[in-house]
């Protein structure tokens, strides 16, 4: 059986690694270097997967595709991924945050493993060769590329997010959900957070006003605005809605996890217990001193005042800023090097037991070409590994 794999990334190479002779496999990658996203992911360390071994919990990390992936992860989940790489000489480690990396902290170990397995299978890798068209031809398919024409029995689309390939897939009769960015940080130029980059908070509540979008988690102030898991997950959940807002919206942030009245009561208590101490001596609620000073400045409280001298109305203003502060977001920034897209091939048109097209039999899909995406933490790669495994198992039954 001759199999064409369009895309030399994680999904494509993982599939090729599982298709040994008598399969004849050819991988087409338009770039001159394969597996580029794998190489740069996780800051060059490669966040291979996430140590969540229950498919029912794992799917919650996928804003789009969670229902469809439940059966896929039931057949190949992160534990299987870890076993696969470790059996091939790449030891892995689980960090405290449950992200999984090579012990070496070097993505080249993953890249090298995938290339080696494809070489062992004698798969042909076409670099710098873009596929221009896929034409059904009876029981086979004609591939027209930038360098020639080929005939294959099966075609697998695994090109990542590619506008050109989506257009090609549309020609075959598939629907494409328009792509929008996902997994990004919020840009904010508010003077209240100027100079506070690197300040982090735990268990923050963040809500996008005039929407139903909200999240709870850790937050980080950056040079450009807000980041951290609370923001990144929110950006993924609200990818399409935030796109429609043109990334201009207001967020309400509770930095301390207290109700506004409880925060006020705590501040009154500090006023009684620390009456003769300066406001600047310590920061309540476990806040950093820099952030506390910024809040004092924002509500126009002299940091050299004693607690006893601060008017109650200023404490009320402080409690509001800490629990219900509103910030204007005026754009987005890509999170590290994670270019994640929400959108792609309509999931209703795919049989997730085989990853085969319901519209054109013999064509299969894996990876970001589908309308599936996840939050940060190795989840997008796991979808690639699992979907490619399903395709490999399906093709083996047809051989």
C-alpha positions in Angstrom: 0.0 0.0 0.0 1.3 3.4 -1.0 0.6 6.1 1.5 1.2 9.9 1.0 1.6 12.0 4.2 1.2 15.7 3.6 3.1 17.5 6.3 6.4 16.8 7.9 5.5 17.7 11.5 4.6 15.9 14.6 1.5 14.1 13.3 3.1 13.2 9.9 6.4 11.8 11.3 4.7 9.9 14.1 2.4 8.2 11.6 5.4 7.4 9.3 7.2 6.0 12.3 4.5 3.4 12.7 4.2 2.3 9.0 7.0 -0.2 8.2 7.2 -2.2 5.0 5.2 -3.6 3.2 3.9 0.0 3.4 5.5 2.4 0.9 5.3 5.8 2.7 6.3 9.2 1.3 6.2 12.4 3.4 5.8 15.8 1.7 7.0 18.8 3.6 7.1 22.3 2.0 9.9 23.6 4.2 13.5 22.5 3.9 13.6 21.3 7.5 11.1 18.9 9.0 9.6 18.9 12.5 10.3 22.6 13.1 7.4 23.1 15.5 8.6 20.1 17.5 12.1 21.6 17.7 11.1 25.0 19.0 8.3 23.9 21.3 8.7 24.3 25.0 11.6 26.7 24.5 13.6 24.1 22.6 12.8 21.4 25.2 9.7 19.9 23.6 6.7 19.5 25.8 5.9 16.0 24.5 2.7 15.4 26.3 0.9 16.0 29.6 0.8 13.3 32.4 -3.0 13.0 32.5 -3.8 9.4 32.0 -7.7 9.5 32.3 -9.2 10.2 28.9 -12.4 11.6 30.6 -10.3 14.3 32.3 -7.8 14.8 29.4 -10.5 15.9 27.0 -11.4 18.9 29.3 -8.2 20.6 28.1 -9.5 20.8 24.6 -11.9 23.7 24.0 -12.7 22.3 20.5 -12.8 18.5 19.8 -13.3 17.3 23.4 -16.2 15.0 22.6 -14.6 13.5 19.5 -11.2 12.9 21.2 -12.6 10.8 24.1 -12.7 7.6 22.0 -9.3 8.5 20.4 -7.6 8.9 23.8 -9.3 5.7 25.0 -7.1 3.9 22.5 -3.8 5.9 22.8 -3.3 8.3 25.7 -0.2 10.1 27.2 1.0 7.0 29.0 1.2 5.2 25.6 3.0 8.2 24.1 5.6 8.1 27.0 6.1 4.4 26.5 6.5 4.7 22.8 9.4 7.2 23.0 11.1 5.6 26.0 11.1 2.2 24.2 12.9 3.9 21.4 15.7 5.4 23.6 14.2 8.7 24.7 13.8 8.8 28.5 11.2 11.3 29.6 10.4 13.1 32.9 7.2 14.5 34.5 7.5 18.0 35.9 5.6 19.2 39.0 3.1 20.8 36.7 2.6 17.4 35.0 4.1 18.5 31.7 6.3 15.8 30.1 9.8 16.6 28.6 12.8 14.6 27.5 15.2 14.1 30.5 17.8 15.9 28.4 15.6 19.0 28.1 16.5 18.9 24.4 13.8 18.7 21.7 16.4 17.3 19.3 16.0 13.9 21.1 12.4 13.8 20.0 13.2 15.1 16.5 16.0 12.6 16.1 13.9 9.7 17.2 11.1 10.5 14.8 13.5 10.9 11.9 15.3 7.7 12.7 12.1 5.6 12.9 11.1 6.9 9.5 14.5 6.1 8.1 14.3 2.6 9.6 11.0 2.1 7.8 12.7 3.3 4.6 10.1 6.1 4.2 10.9 8.7 1.5 10.9 12.3 2.8 10.4 15.1 0.3 11.7 18.4 1.7 11.0 21.7 0.0 8.2 20.1 -1.9 4.7 21.5 -1.5 1.6 19.6 -2.4 -0.6 21.7 -4.8 -3.5 19.4 -5.4 -5.0 16.0 -4.5 -7.1 14.4 -7.2 -9.3 11.3 -6.6 -8.6 8.8 -9.4 -10.8 5.8 -9.0 -9.4 3.8 -6.1 -6.2 5.9 -6.0 -5.2 9.6 -5.7 -3.0 11.8 -7.9 -0.8 14.2 -6.0 0.4 17.2 -7.8 3.4 18.9 -6.1 5.8 21.8 -6.8 8.1 19.2 -8.3 6.0 16.5 -10.0 3.1 14.1 -10.0 2.6 10.9 -7.9 0.0 8.2 -7.4 -1.0 6.8 -4.0 -3.5 4.4 -2.5 -4.1 6.6 0.6 -3.5 10.2 1.5 -3.1 11.6 5.0 -3.4 15.3 5.6 -1.2 16.3 8.5 0.1 19.8 7.5 -0.7 21.7 10.7 -2.6 25.0 10.2 -2.2 25.8 6.5 -4.5 28.1 4.5 -3.3 26.7 1.2 -4.0 23.1 2.3 -7.4 24.0 3.7 -8.3 25.4 0.3 -7.1 22.1 -1.2 -9.3 20.1 1.2 -12.3 22.4 0.4 -11.9 21.4 -3.2 -12.4 17.8 -2.2 -15.8 18.7 -0.7 -14.9 19.3 3.0 -16.0 22.2 5.1 -13.4 24.4 6.8 -14.2 26.2 10.1 -12.5 29.6 9.5 -9.3 29.7 11.5 -8.7 32.2 14.3 -5.7 32.5 16.8 -5.9 30.6 20.1 -3.6 30.5 23.1 -2.4 34.1 23.4 -1.7 36.7 26.0 -3.6 39.9 26.6 -2.0 43.3 25.8 -2.7 46.0 28.3 -1.1 49.5 28.7 -2.7 50.3 32.0 -0.5 52.5 34.3 -1.4 50.3 37.3 0.8 47.5 36.0 3.6 49.5 34.6 7.0 48.3 35.9 5.4 45.2 37.4 6.5 42.6 34.8 7.3 39.3 36.5 4.8 39.8 39.2 2.7 36.6 39.6 -0.5 35.7 41.4 -2.1 32.4 42.4 -5.8 31.5 42.2 -6.9 34.6 40.4 -10.4 35.1 39.0 -10.5 36.8 35.6 -13.7 37.7 33.7 -14.3 39.2 30.3 -17.0 41.8 30.6 -20.0 41.7 28.3 -19.5 37.9 27.8 -19.8 34.6 29.6 -16.1 34.1 29.5 -14.3 33.7 32.8 -11.5 31.5 34.3 -9.7 30.8 37.5 -6.0 30.1 37.8 -2.5 31.7 38.1 -1.8 35.0 36.4 1.4 36.8 35.4 2.1 40.5 34.6 4.4 40.8 31.6 6.0 43.7 29.7 2.9 43.8 27.4 0.1 43.0 29.8 -1.3 39.8 31.3 -0.3 36.1 30.8 -0.2 32.9 32.8 -2.5 29.9 32.7 -5.6 31.9 33.7 -5.2 34.1 30.6 -4.0 31.4 28.2 -6.9 29.0 29.0 -9.4 31.9 28.7 -7.9 32.9 25.3 -8.4 29.3 24.1 -11.9 29.0 25.4 -12.9 32.4 23.9 -10.8 32.2 20.8 -13.6 32.9 18.3 -15.5 35.4 20.5 -12.3 37.4 21.2 -11.5 37.4 17.5 -14.9 38.9 16.8 -14.2 41.6 19.4 -11.0 42.4 17.5 -9.1 41.7 20.7 -10.4 44.9 22.3 -12.4 44.2 25.5 -12.5 44.8 29.2 -11.4 42.3 31.9 -12.3 42.3 35.5 -9.6 40.7 37.7 -9.8 39.5 41.3 -6.2 39.3 42.3 -6.7 37.9 45.8 -9.7 35.5 45.6 -11.6 37.4 48.2 -15.1 38.8 48.0 -15.0 42.6 48.0 -16.6 42.8 51.5 -14.3 40.2 52.9 -11.3 42.0 51.5 -12.5 45.2 53.1 -13.0 43.5 56.4 -9.5 42.2 56.3 -8.1 45.7 55.5 -10.1 47.1 58.5 -8.5 44.4 60.6 -5.0 45.4 59.4 -5.9 49.0 60.2 -6.7 48.1 63.8 -3.8 45.7 64.4 -1.1 47.7 62.7 -2.3 51.2 63.5 1.2 52.7 64.0 2.9 50.9 61.1 3.4 52.5 57.7 1.3 51.2 54.9 4.5 50.4 53.0 5.9 48.1 55.6 4.2 44.9 54.4 1.8 43.8 51.7 -1.4 42.0 52.8 -3.1 39.1 51.1 0.3 37.6 50.1 0.8 40.3 47.5 4.2 41.4 46.4 5.4 44.7 47.8 5.8 46.2 44.3 2.1 45.4 43.4 0.9 46.7 46.8 2.8 50.0 46.3 1.2 50.3 42.8 -2.3 49.8 44.3 -1.6 52.4 47.0 -0.5 54.9 44.4 -3.5 54.1 42.2 -6.0 55.0 45.0 -3.8 58.0 45.9 -2.7 56.8 49.3 0.7 58.0 50.6 2.8 54.9 51.2 4.4 56.7 54.2 1.0 57.0 56.0 0.4 54.9 59.0 -2.5 52.4 58.8 -4.4 54.4 61.4 -4.4 57.5 59.2 -5.9 56.0 56.0 -9.6 57.0 55.5 -12.1 54.1 55.4 -13.2 55.2 51.9 -9.6 54.6 50.7 -9.7 51.1 52.1 -13.0 50.5 50.3 -11.4 51.7 47.1 -8.4 49.4 47.7 -10.7 46.4 48.3 -12.5 47.2 45.0 -9.2 47.5 43.0 -7.9 44.2 44.4 -11.1 42.2 43.8 -13.0 43.9 40.9 -10.3 46.0 39.1 -11.2 46.6 35.4 -8.5 46.7 32.8 -8.8 47.5 29.1 -7.2 44.9 26.7 -6.1 46.4 23.4 -4.6 43.4 21.5 -2.9 40.1 21.9 0.6 38.6 21.7 1.6 35.0 20.8 2.5 32.9 23.9 6.2 32.0 23.5 6.5 30.1 20.2 3.1 28.4 20.4 1.2 29.3 17.3 -2.1 27.6 17.9 -5.1 28.0 15.7 -8.8 27.3 16.4 -10.4 26.2 13.2 -9.9 23.7 10.5 -11.6 20.7 8.9 -15.2 20.3 10.2 -15.2 17.5 12.8 -18.6 16.1 11.7 -17.0 15.1 8.4 -14.5 12.8 10.1 -14.9 9.2 11.4 -13.0 9.4 14.6 -12.8 5.6 14.9 -10.5 5.7 11.8 -9.7 9.4 11.3 -10.9 8.9 7.7 -12.9 11.4 5.7 -16.7 10.6 5.6 -16.7 12.5 2.3 -13.7 11.1 0.4 -12.9 7.5 1.4 -9.1 6.9 1.5 -8.3 10.3 2.8 -7.3 10.8 6.5 -6.6 13.7 8.8 -4.4 14.3 11.9 -3.2 17.3 13.8 -4.0 21.0 13.7 -5.5 20.7 10.2 -8.6 19.6 12.1 -10.9 22.0 14.1 -9.3 20.7 17.3 -7.0 22.7 19.7 -6.0 22.7 23.3 -4.6 24.8 26.1 -0.8 24.9 26.7 0.9 22.0 28.3 1.6 19.3 25.7 -2.0 18.7 24.8 -1.8 19.7 21.2 1.0 17.3 20.6 -0.9 14.5 22.3 -3.8 15.0 19.9 -1.3 14.6 17.0 0.2 11.4 18.5 -3.2 9.8 19.2 -4.8 10.7 15.9 -1.7 9.4 14.0 -1.8 6.1 16.0 -5.5 5.6 15.0 -4.7 6.1 11.3 -1.7 3.7 11.5 -3.9 1.0 13.2 -6.6 1.6 10.6 -4.2 1.3 7.6 -2.7 -1.9 9.0 -6.2 -3.6 9.0 -6.4 -2.7 5.3 -3.0 -3.9 4.2 
